[in-house]
Amino acid sequence: MRKNIQVLSRKKIWLSLAGILILSLFCAFLVYPNLPDSFPGQAFFAKFYPHLGLDLQGGTHLTYQADVSDIPSADQDSALEGVRDVIERRVNAFGVSEPLVQTRSGHRLIVELAGVNDVNEAIKQIGETPLLEFKELEETQKDLSQEEKDKIKSEAAQALLKAQEINQRALAGEDFAALAKEFSEDPGTKDNGGDLGYVKRGDLVSEFEQAIFDDLQVDQITPEPIKSQFGYHIIKKTGEEYDEEDLLVKSSHILIAVADESTAGLSYDWKNTQLSGKNLKASRVEFDPNTGQPNVTLEFNSEGADLFAEITKRNINKQVAIFLDNQPISVPTVQEAISGGTAVISGNFNLNEAKLLAQRLNAGALPVPIQLISQQTVGPSLGKISLQKSLLAGFIGLIIVILFMIIYYRLMGLFAVLALIIYGLISLSIFEIWPVTLTLSGIAGFILSIGMAVDANILIFERTKEELYNGKPLGMSVEEGFARAWPSIRDSNISSLITCAILFWFGSSLIKGFAITLGLGILVSMFSAITITRTFLRLTTGKFFAEHQGLFSVNKKNKNLS
């Protein structure tokens, strides 16, 4: 037996209507708020300017041929994908909306630049060899005024008093981890109770190492705070063990951070070294034998090996950054001087991230020469004509649908038209906020979703009419109509969304645009049919409409009930 359908109270119906009206006004302002500059919040709202693709906005279609003759066949696909990533980053520097950069058979790359004005500059920059650089931090000291020095001394004195108080509480037996969580100013260890794990000599600053390697026994706490360049440390030695011949010490600390005159006023910037992609022979993904985590191994030529050894020697416990096309792709901390011409970049990589990093490094280390073999310019006039024709076709189709719905379904048809207008405002607002790049195929997907929204309303109306013909009250008929139509609407829309997901996952750029707009339209259409149209119909469940069911295109005299 079907469950009894509950008819909502008038108060809840009016609240739903108020929510729909507020949402509609917000979307209307977002899409086309023809408001004066003095209107409050005008800076937040923006007139709707769709993000257009190459076929509508105009731009340039470039075809490149890659020369991979000097690269081993096993590495050719990876090198080509790496060059594609580099070109895509370069294209994004132009502010291009949804650029299309893809590889094709025959070692070709297709680049589509929508709305690019300086095509020659784009071609020049795309064709340049990817730039791989190794950089180190450069320290700059600012001269301090006497007032700044006095302030630093005052803060240092206050910090020392605080550190001494915490140190005494730890010596008195209070839980060290709890004190660290409450007072430590080291963001890297505070949440885990100040635990630094096991370290060997050379990993930490000298003052800290003196305490844990030479002065403290296991489970012993420093009698007084230890001063370093970072501030005051309260240290507890928690363990020690040997790794082959190296002594490893485990400790926890509470840091009370403070600047002094030797470190205050320091600023840091990335300084270029002489080591670059020309010194890198190859990079590859390897797995740590102890943890099984994927790492990226770098192999340098003889000149690069010497440079890398010098760089790591002078940057122990400091960061050395790897830049690709002026963007940092890895910033490891040097643990020790590295000789032998190889280095390992370790981190919290998954396998795909490690492969991508190695691919990008190889793209800089093994640049694939590319040659422009074809250039086609799509003028904005062609895009404008295409857009105008598409919008005209959609407008004509929409008018026909509106007339059909009102003539055939009367009052219910009018409600469907109002719901369709709100549906359009919501959809366009999503396109603006996301933002979605509209192509001809994307507009086709949006128009198709309008048809699906109308189809959902037709299913609901026909079911509602059937209930009215069967003699049920108007309010009950509306609820039954929605309840009976919902399984068909749900199943058809879910199957369509699955299709959209498949098209987006496997399709080309143009197909993806169609899938995105259709999928978004389907989701909004479900909300429109099940919430907006239902709210409108629920407002008609009064006595007047119950006595004039002809407004719902219901004529029982002509209904064959046999």
N, C-alpha and C positions, 0 to 999 in steps of 0.2 A: 504494500500500500504506500502511496506517496504521502510524505509528511504534510501536515496541515500548513498552509501558507499563511504567514503572519503579515497583516497589513500594518505598515508603519503609521505612527501617530502623525498628525498634521504638523506638530512642532518640529519633529525630526526632519520631515520633508522640507519645511521652510528653511531649516538650518543647512540642509544639503544644498538647496538652491542658492542660499547666501554664499556658501563656499565656492560654488561653481561661478557665480558672478564675480567674486573677488579674483579668482584665478583667471577668468576671462579678461578682466580689466588689466591685470598685471601683464598678461601676455600681449594684450593690445598695445599697451604703453611700450613694451619691450620691442615689439615688431615695428610699430609705426607711431611713435608718440609725437605727433605734430604739435608740440608744446612750445611756449615761449621760453627763452633762456632763463627768465626769472623764476620759472616753475620750480618749487622745492624738489630736490632729488634729480633734476634734469641731467646732472653730470653722470648719474648712475645709468639712466636709460639711454639708449642709442637707437637711432633710426636703423631699420633692418637693411643691411647690405649683405646679400648672400655671398658666400665664398665660392667663387666660380672656378671651375677647372679649365684646362687648356682649350677644350672644344668650345667653351662659351666666352672665356675671358680673352683668349688669344695668347700667343706666346711662341715658343720655339720647340721644335722636335729635333733632337740631335741623335745621330747614330755614330758610335765609335767602334773601331776594330782594335782588339787587343792583340799584342804580339807576345805570345807565350812560348816562343820557340826555344828560349834559353832556360826554361823552367822544366824540371822533371815532370813527366806526365801525371804522376801521382799527386803533385802539388798544384797543378794548373787550375783546377776548379776552386781550390781554397784561395789561391792568389787572386783569381778573378773576382771572387766574392769579396775579398778584402778591398780591392780597388773600388768595387761598387759601394761599399760602406764609406770609403773615403770621399767619393764623389757625392754621395748623399749628404754627408756632413757639409761639404763645400756648398752644395746647392741650398741647404737650409740657411746658410749664412746670408743668402740673398733675400730671406724672408718669403720664400716661395711657399704658397699654400698647397699642401699635399703634393710634393714633387714626386714624379714617377722616375725611378732609377732601377732598372732591372737588367739581368743578363739574358742573353739569347744564345741559341746554338750557333756554332761557328765562332765562339769567343767574341761576341759582339755585346755592346752595352747600349741600352736605349735610355736617353735622358729627355724628359719633358719638363720644360720650365714655363709655368703659367704666369703671365703678367710680367715677365722680365723685360726691362727696357733696354739695358745695356748688354746686348747679346754678345758682343765681341769680348767684353770683360769677363762674362760668364764662361765663354769658350776658353779664354786664356787661363782662368783660374782652375777650371776643371781639368785641363790638360797638364797642369803642373805635377811634378813628382811629389807624392805624399811626403810630408816632413816629419821625421822622427827625431826627437831630441831628448837628452838626459840633462836635467837641471838640478842644482843644489841651492839651498837656502843661503842668501846673503844677509848678513847682519849689519844693521845701521844703528848707530848710537846717537840719540838726541841729547843735546846739552840741557841740563836741568837748571832751573832757577833756584835760588836759595829757599824760596817758599816751598817749592816742590820737594826739595831735599828734606826740609824740616817736617813736612807732612809724611814723607816716607819713614823717617825716624820715629815719629809718633805712632804710626800704624804698626811698625815693627815691634815697638815696646809693648803695645796692647796685645799683639799676636803672641809675643813671648809669654806674657802673663797668662793668657788663655791656654797656651800649650802646656805650660807648667802645671796649671790646675788639672787639665785632663790627664797629664802624665801621672800625677799623684793619685788620681782616682783609679787609673789602671793598675798602679802598683798596690793600691789598697784592695784589689781583688774584684773590681767591677768587670763585667763582661767586656772584653776588648772589642769583639765584633760589634756589639751594640753601641759602644762609644764611637766606633768608626762610622757606623751608619748615621749616627746623630750629628757628629761634629766634623768628620773629615771633609776636606775641600778638594779631594782628588776624585773627579767624576768617573775615572776609569776603574776605581777599586771601591768606592764608597758603598755601593749597593751590595757587594759581596763581603762586607765586613773588613775591608782593607787588605784582603788577601792578594799578594803579589805573585804567588806561585813560586816555583823553583827557578833560581837564576844562578849564573856562574860569574866569576870575576870579569869585569869589563862590561857587564850589562847595565849597571846602574852608576849613579854619580859616586865619586870617591868617598864622600863623607858617609853615605848610606852603606857602602860596601865595607868600610872600616868597622862600622858597628856590627853588622851581621856576620862578617867573616872572622873578625879578630877579637871583638870585645864581648859579644854576648854568647851565652850558652842557650841550648834549646829550651824553650818555654820561659826564657828570661826577657824582661822588658827594660828598655833604656832607663837609667836613673834620672836623666835629664833629657829634654828635647834636643834633637840633633839638628843643627842649622845647615841648610844647603841653599843652592840658588833658587829653589822652588818655595822655600819657607822653612817651617819647623816641623820635624817628624818625630812622632812617638812610635817607637818600633818594638815589635815583639817577634823574636825568632821562634819559628814553629817547627822546624825540621831541617835535617841535612842528610844527604846521601851522595854516593860517588857514581859518576857516569864515566866508566873506564878510569882515567886518571884525574878527571876534573871533579872538584868538590862542588856540589850543588846545594844551595841553601834556600829554604822556604821561609818566608816571613810575611808579616802583615804590618800595616802602618796607618797612622792617622796623620793627615797633612793639614797644617794650619798655614794656608798660603799667605805670603807677604812678599812685596817687592823690596829690593834694596837698591842702593845707588849704582851697584854694578850691573843690575839687570833692568832697572826702570828706564824707560825711554827707548828701549830696544824695539826696532821694527824689523820685519823680515820680508824678503821678496825673492822670487825664484830667479836665480842667475844661471845663464846658459853655460854649459861646459863645452868642451871640444868634441865630446862623444855624441854621435848622431847615428842615424839609420845607415849611413854609408859604412859604419864599422860593425854592423850586425850581420852575421852570416845567416842565421836562422833562429826561429823560435818554435818551440813545440810543447805539447802537453805531456806531462809525466805525472806519475802518482807517487805520493809520499809512501815509502815502504812501511812506515810505522802507523800512520793514521789512515792511509788509503785516500787522502784528499788529493784532488787534482791540483797541480801546480804548473806554472809556465816557466820553462827553461830557456834562457837566452844564451846564444853562442856567438862570441865576437871573433873578428879576425885578429891578427897579431897586434896591430896598432890599437884596436879597440880594447884588447885585453889589458894592455899597459895603461891606457887611459882609465879604464874601469877600476883597476887596482889602485891607482892614485886617488881617484874620486872616493872610493869606499874607505880608504885609509884615513882621509881627512874628514870623513863624515860619520864616524862610528857613533852609534846612538842618535843619529840625526836622520832626517828623511832625504831621500833622493827621488825625484819625480821623473816619470817617463811621460813625455808629451807627444801626442800625435796630432798634427795639424793644429798646434797651439792649444790643444785641450788635454788636460791631465787624464791619463787612462789608468795609471797605477802610481801610488805614492808609498813605496815600502820604506821601512826603517832599517838602516844598515846595522847589522849586529856585529860584524867583524870585517876586516879588510879581506877582499876577495881577489885572488889571483888564479891564473889558469885559463882565463878566457871564457868562463861560463858563470852564469848567475841564475838564481831561482827566485821567481816572484811567487810568494805564497800568500794566501788569504782565505777568506771564507767563500771560495769559488765553488759553484757547482760545475758539472762537466761542460755544459753549454757555455757558461761564462768564460771558463778557461779556454775553450776552443775559440771563442770570439776574440779574446784578448790576443791569443797567439796568431790568429788570422789577421788582426789589425797590425800587429807588430811585423808580420811578414809582408804586409802590404807596404809598410814603410821601408823595410829592409830589402825587399825584393820588388822594387817598383816595376809594374807591368807597363811597358810603353803602349800608349793608346793613340790612335790616329782618327781624326774626324773625317768620316767618309760621306756623311749626308747631313744636310741641314734644311729643314722645312719650317717656314714661318707661317703661322696661322694668324691672320689679321684680326683685329678686334671687331671689324665690321661683320665678318663671317660669324663670330661668336654672338654678336648682337642680333643678327638675323635669326640664328638658330634659337636663341633664347626667346625672341619675340614670337616666333612660330610655335614653339613649344607651349608658351604661356597662353597664346590665343587658342590653341587646340584644347588645352586643359580648361580654359574658361568656357568655351563653347560646350564642351562635354559636361561641365559642372552645371551650366544653365539648363541643359536638357534634363539632367538628373533631377534638379530642383523642381522643374515643371512637372515631371512625371510623378515625383513623390507627393507633391501637393495635390495634383489632380486626382491621383488614384487613391491615396491614403488620407487625403483631406487634413484634418487636424493633426493626426499622427505624422503625416508627411511634413507639416509645418514644423513640428517638433524635431523631426529628423534633420531638416534644413538648419535649424538653429544649432543643433548638436554638431552638425557638420562644419558650421562656421567656427564654433569653439574648437573643434578638432583641428581645423586649419591653423588657428592662432597658436594653439599649444605646439603643434608640429613645427611651425616656423620659429617659434621661440626656442625650441630644442636645437634646431639647426643653427640658430644664432649663438646660443650659449656654448654648444659643444666645442668648436664650430664644425659643421659638416660642409665639405666641399661639394658643390653641386655641379654635376656634369649632365649631359643630355640623358644618359642612362639613369642617373640619380633622380632627375625630374620624372622620368618614366616610372621609377619605383614609387615615388610619392603619389603620382596620379593613380597608379594601380592600388595603392593602399586606401585612397579615397573610395574607390569602387568596393573594396572589401568592407569599409566602414558602412557604406550604404547597404551592402548585402546583409550585414549583421542586423541592421534596423529592419529590413524586410522580413527576416526570419522571426524577429520578435513581434512585428505587427501581425503577421499571418497567424502566429500562434495565439495572440491576443484575440483576434477576430474569431478564431475557432471556439475559444472559450465563451465569447459573447453569444455566438450562434447557439451554443449548448445551454444557454439560459443562466449562466453564472453572473453574479453581481459584477459591476464594472471594476471595483477595487480588486476583487479576487481574480478576475480575468487578467488584469494587468500583471499581477504577481505570478499567476500561472503561466502567462505568456512568456515572461522572462525565464522562469524556471525551466520550461520545456524547450526553449530555444537555446539556453545556455550550453548544453552538451555539444550541440552541432557547432556553435560559434567557437567554443573552446577547442574542439578537436581540429577544426579546419585551420584555426589560427596557429595552434601549436605545430601542426604539420608544415605550415607556411614558414614559421620561425625556424624550424629545423632546416628547411630548404635554404633560407637566408644564411644560416650559419655555415652550411656546406659551401654555398656560393662565395661567402666571404673568405673562408679558409683556403679554398682551392682556386678561386677565380683570380683574374688579372685585376689591375687597378680599376678599369671601367666597370667590371662586374661587381667589384667590392662596393663601389658607389651605389649601384643599384640595390645590392643586398642591404646596405646600411639604411638607406632611406625607406625601403620597403619594410624592413624589420622595425624601425622606429615607428613608422606609420601604423603597422599592425598593433603594436603595443598601445599606442594612443587610441586607436579605433576601438580596442576592447574597453578601455576606460570610458570612451565616449558613449558607446552603446549601452554598457551595463550600468553606468553611473549617471551620465548626463541625460540621455533619453529616458531612462527609467524615472528620474526625478521629475522631468517635465510631465510624463504620463501620470505619475502619482498625484500631481496637482489637479487632475481632471476627474478624480473619483467622487466628486460631490453629486448632489441630487440632480442639478441641472444637466450635467453631461450624461448621467445615467438615463435620463429621460430623452435625450437627443443622441442616440447612438449612431444616427446617420452621419454625425461629425467624424465618426471613426470608420466610415465607409462600410457600415454594417446595415444591411437591409434584410431582416428576417423573412419578409414576405417572399423574397426572391430566392431564398435559400432552400434547396432541395434537401429535406431532412429524411427522405425515405432511405 
